[in-house]
Amino acid sequence: MEDLDQTFIQAPEHRADSNSIPNQPEEIPVIDLSRLNDPEDIQNVISEIGDACETWGFFQVINHGVPCDARKRVEETVKIFFDLPMEEKIKVKRDEVNPAGYHDGEHTKNVRDWKEVFDIYFKDPMVMPSSTDPEDEGLRVVYNKWPQFPSDYREACQEYAGHAEKLAFRLLELISLSLGLPKERFHDYFKEQMSFFRINRYPPCPRPDLALGVGHHKDADVISLLAQDDVGGLQISRRSDGVWFPIRPVPNALVINIGNCMEVWTNDKYWSAEHRVVVNSTRERYSIPFFLLPSHDVEVKPLEELLSPENPPRYKGYKYGKFYVSRNRSDFKKLEIQNIQIDDFKVPLYYQINIRLTAKTAMGRLDKAFIQAPEHRPITHLTNSGDFIFSDEIPTIDLSSLHPNSDKTTIAKEIGKACERWGFFQVINHGLPLDLRRRVENTAAEFFNLTAEEKRRLRRDEVNPMGYHDEEHTKNVRDWKEIFDFFLQDPTIVPATPEPEDTDQRKLTNQWPQHPSDFREICQEYAREVEKLAFKILELISISLGLPGDRLSGYFKEQTSILRFNHYPPCPNPELALGVGRHKDGGALTVLAQDSVGGLQVCRRSDGEWIPVKPIPDALIINIGNCMQVWTNDKYWSAEHRVVVNTSKERFSVPFFFFPSHETNIEPLEELISEENPPCYKKCNWGKFFVSRNRSDFKKLEVEDIQIDHFKA
């Protein structure tokens, strides 16, 4: 590990200096377990542990009962082992068949970690599933591997593991009590436990700015107990804002963190925090985590005692052994896809039947602010059973034939025809990962399931239009929805005011909720993927116009693009209100993911009829915005559209609004202008247009907000 191979290099957003606070006065809690000897202080300790599990997912314990001499002995012994020549260490090298022993090629999130490890199972031998196949009931037995040197290695490790396990069960009981459960509530899950402990060595790294000792991850266990030396390097993602926060080494303390199993058992009340290890160029670091794992046959699912109609289960059950074996595969090599995560077992919240829909929004009744003028009230196209009637008229275009060197002409012609006739089309086989889409839909639904009080802590306003909002207006009528907006680029620069002579700018930043814990990470990952698709569609549109594929891409160097989560609750009077009133999108194009409920309607260009858009599983809806209509001098059509609501089903959608840079002047493209086709529009600065349009989102104005028709030549 002397040279930094490319397999170690983290993506820029995951490198050590990314979104971290190197020096911060705030610290994770340090809890003195000797206070448990005082009967009057026991409940305080239990409460502190519960608060730490909920707020941080991490805490440190002192006076914990693990003998300092046992810890010192194992630390000294493992250093001797790691100092052995490589040919000695690889004699006990672990592999995919037997994952106990030495390893120096571990991967986290498909990037190699800058470390070497030695893993030891607490039970020896230990039983685990033979494969990840759910139908395969076979089991296999795995044994620990022990080096010949140092001679007391096995004895020292087993002694320390015994003390660590004893403390783990003590903490498990305290956590159970903090949840209002009997202290032995979890004990039966560990009759044939799969627990193991690990010895980590992080050598000095020549490029600590590019690599990580361990990449960002969540532990898959119940709880972890970590002994770390004084070098430091452990960082956790703070639940409140996602910032990376360093854990200060406390002499003789142990770091405790909550794993995935506990997060699922508590139905997300307790928090399995993402964490990572940064390295340095001069000092090696050692740490010894003990991972408390349940038996292989345990089904991990939310505890019944913690569920209620207001708190329905957020996870489907999964067999721990199968989960463990599947996760273990990615330790040894880079996989084609991300390994299994607990999010894969999330229950889609929009399928949960509970009473939260009106209780947790301020939209339980139809205020007059929601009522549309008679001529704009919806035609809902409902069946007798209350479902929407859909149309197949909007084109569906298959992008599966697109490859880097493929001929794009045929697909570009299809898209051009759809842009001209409808301004809307759907795409399938578009390349956006379906598991990522599912994760972002689930996390959005989870956010909207929070109380109104929690959501309004992130309320957006006219100063910073990013965050939560439940009073958006379209055409001066309030929409029946709640939303969450965030910029693709954070921060984003926009004009300070809509005044043409004002050259001042302001910097806008995203707001992020404390819950769900992975909200920010999932949102940013989805935004990056949908942006790639937006540029792909932009290229095809350019080709359809007879222009170079990159003709429009220069307008997006400092883009102002926004991603939005929409939640449309059931409405008591859907014949009077709209989820979103009739409007045209202001940007270049929009990429929309919608669920199966339906409600989107498009105004047909040929006759002005409202046409319902049929939800197609896994498809994305693309529509042309004002900027594209102006660039093409009205050849392509920014269609008016709206969203109708219903009395029984909530609806979710996730649009990505592809907006150009704030300094971009929007005007018809010179290549498309001629004497026979003179420009239909005067020049319009996008940033000023954006800021002016944004004002009407927050309140009813005396006049209609700015439209592209105001720039008609």
C-alpha angles and dihedrals in degrees: 000000000000095000127050105243115198090250088073096053115110124214110263094254091056100047121119097261093047113117095332135137110220095189121029129159092212115088138187112261120279109207123197108217092193085079087074086077089068109076090205092055101044095090091049090055091048091050092048091052091050092049091049092050091051100041102035111004083221137078138155127236129206129188085028100152100248102128114245091219092056090050093047091048094053092045091053093045096051092050088058090051095050090049090061118107114271092248088062095047095049090057085079096037116151124226142180092281096050112020095189121100138035125348135167102175104065119152128207118192087352094300121109116249122232096235147076123231144192118205126200127184116227091220114050114223099028128193124223137159116283093229145358092253107119091214094052109094094179121125133203133202120229127193133204119253118222128197122233090230135084092035096216095045096108095044094048093048095048092047092053093045091055092055092045093051091051091053091045091059091046090055091044089058092049091050090050090052090049088060092052092253131126110277092241093051094114100036098097091060091069105053091115097019121188093209120150139173129221138206113214126196119187110192121206108282124219091214110029088162090068106033137052131212087224123002124232111294146135122241113250095211135083100258133344127214113203129194109194132180125235097270096085129202105145113123130180131201105244111235095221098058111356093247115148109249125193121232111225113223110242114199112259092353124130122221114227124197136178118242134209095271093059091045089055095042090053092044092239095312090115118048131232098206122213111238142172141184123240120204135209138216100242114034133054118222133209130198135171117206123186112205115204106210128179126234117290093246096053115117108219113214138132114294113254092225091063097049129092138154087273092047107039120178113286095194138050115228121265134186109250096214093055090046091051094049092048093049091047093063093069092057091076107042145003110276127211090237135027113277121251118295133187087248086071086070096048114129109233101250094212088068094054115106109215142126098259098097098087098016094063100043130060089232103088094124135033109257116195089250088075097051116110123216110264093254091055100045114121132266096212100193093217129174121223089264092056098256123130122258110228136202128224093206099102107090120250115209124197112219095185093107092060113111131157093263100029125118106260096187099097096050091042090056091051091050092047091053091049092048092051099044103033112004083222135081139153126235129207129189086028099153099244105133111252094212089055091050090051091050094050092047091050095047091048091051089048091053093051088050090067120101118274088246093057093046094049091059083077095043114152123222142178091283095052112017094189122099136036126349135167101175104063117154128210117191087353094300121109116249122232095236146077123228146189119208132191135171122245089220114049114227102026124194119224134162115280093231139003090247109121094219095049108097095179119119135202133207118232123197133193124254118219130198124236089228135078089043095217096041097112096044094049093045093051093045092051092046092054092051096047090047089059090054092047091056089048091053090045090055092050092049090051091051090048088059092053091254131124112279093244095046095113101031094087090069091067104057092112096020125185094210120159134202118207137193114210124196118186110190121203109282124220092215110027090164089068105036138050131214086223122002123232112294146137121240113250100215138071098273140335128226111203130192111193132180126237097270097083130202105147113124129187127206105235111234095219099057111359094249118150108244121193115229113229115229109237115197111259093354124130124218118227123196134179119243135208094270092058092046090054095043090053092044092238095312089115118047129232096206123213111239141171142184123241121203136208140212101247114031131059117218132209130196136172115207124185111207109206104210128177127232116294093244094054115118111217114217137132113292113256092227090061097047125092140149088272091046108037120181113285094197141050119229116283126190108229096212093054091045091051095049092047093049091048094063093068093058092075107043145005110275127210090239135028113277122253118294133186088248086072087069096051111135 
